[in-house]
Amino acid sequence: MSEIVTAAMVVIGDEILSGRTKDRNIGHLADIMTAVGIDLKEVRIVPDEQEAIVEAINALRSRFTYVFTTGGIGPTHDDITADAVAAAFGLPCEYDDRAYRLLDEHYEARGIEFTEARKRMARMPRGARHIPNPISVAPGFAIDNVFVMAGVPAIFQAMLDQIVPTLRTGAKLLSVSIPSPLPEGTIGGPLGEVQKAFPETIIGSYPKYVDGRFWTELVIRSRSEETLQAAKAEIERMLDRLLQQS
Amino acid sequence: MSEIVTAAMVVIGDEILSGRTKDRNIGHLADIMTAVGIDLKEVRIVPDEQEAIVEAINALRSRFTYVFTTGGIGPTHDDITADAVAAAFGLPCEYDDRAYRLLDEHYEARGIEFTEARKRMARMPRGARHIPNPISVAPGFAIDNVFVMAGVPAIFQAMLDQIVPTLRTGAKLLSVSIPSPLPEGTIGGPLGEVQKAFPETIIGSYPKYVDGRFWTELVIRSRSEETLQAAKAEIERMLDRLLQQS
């Protein structure tokens, strides 16, 4: 019997809250977590302000197995995630020798100046583990159960690929989708009865509004294939019955 | 001198956290808030669980001018937002007479049964104000500074359009974007100096990674056009200087 493994995400960046940048990382993390059997339970989007970042990380890291952050680890003055994560853990934020050497060699080899700004990307909380960055070298880092990654989607995805194999994962939440031509208002009552009869499943009902017509996607989730199929059969019988009545 | 008006958002729904549905409401709200001069300061995505919804709403409603929620106001058993918002305010959640009549008439006129499930959509915290729903009738509602809206994007957007003219709005945060061919590592140091010289602006630096190349979008935000233009001129001088050196 596998344990339940949970996660939360903190998206850091004024540009998401202003609408200038549309986040593409939340949906990606959600997909990956679902695929490996980790329950993503909460996401917070916070501005580039240390107090807001510290509060979000400390609220979530004690409550969930893992916390993933995106954004704010670049070289500019508004990249304050490393300092904020260090503050959340009460640790000093300092140049990491290995990250410093990696970046120094990387820029040296390309004839690019290793500016003070670039050196900022070698800063992390004391004792942090690296998360390799196969795209632009500057590593993300992990401290305890908090994984700090880039906001640029290509780099975030590459970093996440590095760490996913190292995570504990739970029993995969299986799901099956049943399209219903009947709207939620018709199926809502009987569907609630099915949910009661199968308390170990999570039955979701998602109204779709396409071309002026409503239909409903019903999704059953369960960690047991057998339970999933039993609930699916029950919902299909329910839909048949309602369709005959209508 | 206009006041600062702030907002937070609570996105309610397991389907967003599982990745099955990709949220499209956060970016829309962010755009609208920026357009009318309200600062969106935090977004939380929470599951269809009363405790999580209550906690998010109570944490945010005391801290920001407005809280907007999306999701969980349909007719099925997993639509628990009305109950959760009522619980957050310590109010009873009950059938609203006017909403009940609206829905009853709507379904009557269409020869559709007003099922128990559909009646659920008339429930709201006692004393709530309606948010009209021009698409599918079932209203959203507002209680104090919390605005509860649908998760279906077309309906959410229509509801938001109804309430935006009723909101207090602040001085619009103006912004200007300056594309920089130089990467963040080169401009980071001097850019930090410009930020220090213009403390009343917010200068953001957004790395872009396209076709294997990095460039940087610099965004200056200010409530004063004069300050904005002064900071822009200073950054353009900085970029010219750095480009001549490189």
Chai-1 contact restraints between the chains, C-beta under 6 A:
chainA,res_idxA,chainB,res_idxB,connection_type,confidence,min_distance_angstrom,max_distance_angstrom,comment,restraint_id
A,D14,B,G204,contact,1.0,0.0,6.0,A-B,restraint_1
A,E15,B,G204,contact,1.0,0.0,6.0,A-B,restraint_2
A,E15,B,Y206,contact,1.0,0.0,6.0,A-B,restraint_3
A,L17,B,A30,contact,1.0,0.0,6.0,A-B,restraint_4
A,L17,B,L40,contact,1.0,0.0,6.0,A-B,restraint_5
A,S18,B,T34,contact,1.0,0.0,6.0,A-B,restraint_6
A,G19,B,G27,contact,1.0,0.0,6.0,A-B,restraint_7
A,G19,B,A30,contact,1.0,0.0,6.0,A-B,restraint_8
A,G19,B,D31,contact,1.0,0.0,6.0,A-B,restraint_9
A,G19,B,T34,contact,1.0,0.0,6.0,A-B,restraint_10
A,K22,B,G27,contact,1.0,0.0,6.0,A-B,restraint_11
A,G27,B,G19,contact,1.0,0.0,6.0,A-B,restraint_12
A,G27,B,K22,contact,1.0,0.0,6.0,A-B,restraint_13
A,A30,B,L17,contact,1.0,0.0,6.0,A-B,restraint_14
A,A30,B,G19,contact,1.0,0.0,6.0,A-B,restraint_15
A,D31,B,G19,contact,1.0,0.0,6.0,A-B,restraint_16
A,T34,B,S18,contact,1.0,0.0,6.0,A-B,restraint_17
A,T34,B,G19,contact,1.0,0.0,6.0,A-B,restraint_18
A,L40,B,L17,contact,1.0,0.0,6.0,A-B,restraint_19
A,E42,B,V46,contact,1.0,0.0,6.0,A-B,restraint_20
A,V43,B,I45,contact,1.0,0.0,6.0,A-B,restraint_21
A,R44,B,R44,contact,1.0,0.0,6.0,A-B,restraint_22
A,I45,B,V43,contact,1.0,0.0,6.0,A-B,restraint_23
A,V46,B,E42,contact,1.0,0.0,6.0,A-B,restraint_24
A,G74,B,E184,contact,1.0,0.0,6.0,A-B,restraint_25
A,G74,B,P207,contact,1.0,0.0,6.0,A-B,restraint_26
A,P75,B,E184,contact,1.0,0.0,6.0,A-B,restraint_27
A,P75,B,G185,contact,1.0,0.0,6.0,A-B,restraint_28
A,P75,B,G188,contact,1.0,0.0,6.0,A-B,restraint_29
A,T76,B,E184,contact,1.0,0.0,6.0,A-B,restraint_30
A,T76,B,G188,contact,1.0,0.0,6.0,A-B,restraint_31
A,T76,B,L191,contact,1.0,0.0,6.0,A-B,restraint_32
A,T76,B,S205,contact,1.0,0.0,6.0,A-B,restraint_33
A,H77,B,G192,contact,1.0,0.0,6.0,A-B,restraint_34
A,H77,B,Q195,contact,1.0,0.0,6.0,A-B,restraint_35
A,D78,B,G204,contact,1.0,0.0,6.0,A-B,restraint_36
A,T115,B,G185,contact,1.0,0.0,6.0,A-B,restraint_37
A,T115,B,G189,contact,1.0,0.0,6.0,A-B,restraint_38
A,E116,B,G189,contact,1.0,0.0,6.0,A-B,restraint_39
A,A117,B,G185,contact,1.0,0.0,6.0,A-B,restraint_40
A,A117,B,G188,contact,1.0,0.0,6.0,A-B,restraint_41
A,A117,B,G189,contact,1.0,0.0,6.0,A-B,restraint_42
A,R118,B,G185,contact,1.0,0.0,6.0,A-B,restraint_43
A,V152,B,P207,contact,1.0,0.0,6.0,A-B,restraint_44
A,V152,B,Y209,contact,1.0,0.0,6.0,A-B,restraint_45
A,A154,B,Y209,contact,1.0,0.0,6.0,A-B,restraint_46
A,E184,B,G74,contact,1.0,0.0,6.0,A-B,restraint_47
A,E184,B,P75,contact,1.0,0.0,6.0,A-B,restraint_48
A,E184,B,T76,contact,1.0,0.0,6.0,A-B,restraint_49
A,G185,B,P75,contact,1.0,0.0,6.0,A-B,restraint_50
A,G185,B,T115,contact,1.0,0.0,6.0,A-B,restraint_51
A,G185,B,A117,contact,1.0,0.0,6.0,A-B,restraint_52
A,G185,B,R118,contact,1.0,0.0,6.0,A-B,restraint_53
A,G188,B,P75,contact,1.0,0.0,6.0,A-B,restraint_54
A,G188,B,T76,contact,1.0,0.0,6.0,A-B,restraint_55
A,G188,B,A117,contact,1.0,0.0,6.0,A-B,restraint_56
A,G189,B,T115,contact,1.0,0.0,6.0,A-B,restraint_57
A,G189,B,E116,contact,1.0,0.0,6.0,A-B,restraint_58
A,G189,B,A117,contact,1.0,0.0,6.0,A-B,restraint_59
A,L191,B,T76,contact,1.0,0.0,6.0,A-B,restraint_60
A,G192,B,H77,contact,1.0,0.0,6.0,A-B,restraint_61
A,Q195,B,H77,contact,1.0,0.0,6.0,A-B,restraint_62
A,G204,B,D14,contact,1.0,0.0,6.0,A-B,restraint_63
A,G204,B,E15,contact,1.0,0.0,6.0,A-B,restraint_64
A,G204,B,D78,contact,1.0,0.0,6.0,A-B,restraint_65
A,S205,B,T76,contact,1.0,0.0,6.0,A-B,restraint_66
A,Y206,B,E15,contact,1.0,0.0,6.0,A-B,restraint_67
A,P207,B,G74,contact,1.0,0.0,6.0,A-B,restraint_68
A,P207,B,V152,contact,1.0,0.0,6.0,A-B,restraint_69
A,Y209,B,V152,contact,1.0,0.0,6.0,A-B,restraint_70
A,Y209,B,A154,contact,1.0,0.0,6.0,A-B,restraint_71
